[in-house]
Every structure is written in structure tokens, then in C-alpha cells.
Amino acid sequence: MDVNGTVAEGFEPVREAFAANFTLLGERGAAVAVYRDGHKVVDLWAGTKDVDGTAGTAPWEPGTAQIVRSATKGVAAAALLLLHQRGELDLDAPVGAYWPEYKAAGKEHTLVRHLLAHRAGVPVLDRPLTPAEAADPDLGAAAVAAQAPVWEPGTGHGYHAQTYSWLTGELIRRITGRPVGAWIADEIAGPVGADLWLGLPESEHARVGRVGPAAAPEAVGGLKTRPKRAVAEAYADPESLTRRAFAAITPLPDENDAAYRAAVLPASNGIATADGLARFYASLIGEVDGGTRLFSPETRELARAERSAGPDRVLVVGTRFGLGYMLHGAASPLLSPGSFGHPGRGGALAFADPETGIAFGYVTNGFRKSVTADPRAQALVRAVRTALG
């Protein structure tokens, strides 16, 4: 496999791990970018733009982008934290203070910080939305506003896999008066110079590859990975919170469909380059290339201060969350205990580590069944750790 791009001196282990992902872990097409103290030190890509060889054999290029699933959540969280930083949002206010309809069905005491930390108690919808309905922000907002919580908001946590889209998107729209995708383009992606989109413009369609299932590691000589029995049973049970949370959009959308990519779902359908994700996270912990910085030091600490920890009622493993970000832990290993970021189910990963000044972005066109700890991404994180000594 020909690996393209550059690594700064000392970061050669990342190139080695990236190449090994293709030979040992069935990678089809991917890219990884790493910034240190706001400057790019790793920029690598390889393979094909599309996961399915029958769809095309065009090579992955420097600007190739992919859907990054739940890695989008970190961008949506940044929008809300920036509104707080600017004095437009009180994290301790009830969600209903900004969105009156949300007070329904026993949710009047849900705080904004509960929503960000996956403590809102509405990870499911009693009536799932179709992909077309989910793409309508009015319908999605109305559905979560009417939904009764499955636990008392604030008393526990569970991953809001799909409903996070409408919870965050509608709150941003109520505060700013603007669609969340447009707000992120103008206030985050544009100023940072990050190639990431929530609602893909038609002008960018040609650079986005087709995604699909990746070969299992054991099929290409790697180690076998099996979920714990409790996790497997939760995903198999149609009545479990796990299955219902991921099935809040039913049937599953076609992630290669142009209409789905143009939709704005802050929980699941952001599209980005590896560099776009890494550059975004670099802007959360410092200046990027001596320029833009998004988070103040105070907001950065808010983002990564632990708000939820322990058994996750949806993912059925122990998880840790700050305000909108997954934190380093056994279920979602990042670089160090101070890291904060977000994986995308079965593939993408992006995070920042303030102590080392590292910002990391990895995107792939091949998705696995893992939710929070893809072995390809983890191999790259270990390589970064090795490079830092």
C-alpha cells in the first residue's frame, strides 16, 4: 500500500501504524491528521476514495472527505459551548427557557447541561422517524419535545445516539435564529479553515467517497474482537434502550445518498476530512497556525470536566462524558486522561489533548461494528503516544 503525505520528524510511528492498518486490519481508504500546538505534524492518506471497488477505484486524495457519523457530535457541542462563551446560553438554565415546547411530558426541569452530557433521558423515540422525517428539523424537534423521558432527567446518563441531532440542533436554532448547519459553517468551519460540513453543499459532492462495511479484522489476519455478552444481548433485543436509541431513525438511512448527506443531523451525518477534524480540535485548545482559536481556556475546561461517568444505560458499558464530549476511558480510549473528543460509530475518531497540545482526526470509508473504540483508530492513537515518548 502506497501511503501518501508527510510526517514531522519523530512522528514516523504514525506512518507505520497507518500502513499496517491496510495490511493487517482491512483498511480500504483512510486519512489521518495530527496537529501539535496548532501546527500540522501528520498528514497521511492512502487507498481508494470509495470503500466498494465495484463503485470505482479512484484514489483517495488530499481533500477526500467522508461521513464521520457521531464524530459530528463534537462539532455540535462546540456550537452550544461557543454560545455559552458569548453569553447567549446559560448551561444551568432549563432547556424550556429557550425552547418552551420542550417542557412537555415531564421534561420541564431538564437543564442545558443535562442535554450536553447525555443525561436528558430521551435517547429513544416511541415512534421512530423515517430518514425523510428525520431530515426535517421541525419534525425532529417536535418528536423529541413530545417524548416522555425514560429516566428522570439529570439522574443518570445514556448515549443519545440519534436524538442528540434534534436536541442540539433545535436549541441552537432557537437561540440564534439560524439553521445549525449554516451557523457552524459561518462560526466554526469558516473561521478555522476546516473542511467539515453539516449539510453537504452540492459543490462539495464530488470530493466525498462512498462508505460501507469494512472487512472484519479476522478476515485479514488480525486479532478477533468480540463484544461482551451483555453488550451483544442489548443490541440483539429490539426492546432494549440500546436498540431503540440507534433505531430512532428507522429504517437506517443510506449514507451514500445525496439527500441524506445534504440533511443536517448534528448527531450523525457530518462530513469532514481528517485534517478538517484535527484542525477543528486544534482550535479548541489553542491557536491554529498562529491564528484562530475558538474556545477560551475556561470553555475548554468546561468541555472536558466530567459530567457523566459509570454504566451507560444505552451503550451498556462504562462511559465518561464532559459537556458534549466523550472523555478518555476503557470504553473510548483517547490519548491521555485529559483528552476530550468523539468517535464515530465503527470508524472515525477526533479529539484534543490539552496537556500535549495534540489534536487528532481520523476518517475512513470502511465501517465496523464497534461503537467507541475502532481498532484502526486505536492503533493510530497508540502510535501518537509512542511518538511523544
Secondary structure, DSSP 8 states (H G I E B T S, - for coil): ---EEEE-TT-HHHHHHHHHHHHHS---EEEEEEEETTEEEEEEEEEBSSS-GGG---B--TT-BEE-GGGHHHHHHHHHHHHHHTTS--TTSBGGGT-GGGGGGGTTT-BHHHHHTT-SS----SS-B-HHHHT-HHHHHHHHHH---SS-TTS-----TTTHHHHHHHHHHHHHSS-HHHHHIIIIIHHHT--EESS--GGGGGGB---EE---GGGGT-------HHHHHHHH-TTSHHHHHHTTBSS---TT-HHHHHS--TTT--EE-HHHHHHHHHHHHS-STTS---S-HHHHHHHHS--EEEE-TTTSSEEEESSSSEESSSSS--SSTT-EEEE-TTS-EEEEETTTTEEEEEEESEE-S-SS--HHHHHHHHHHHHHH-
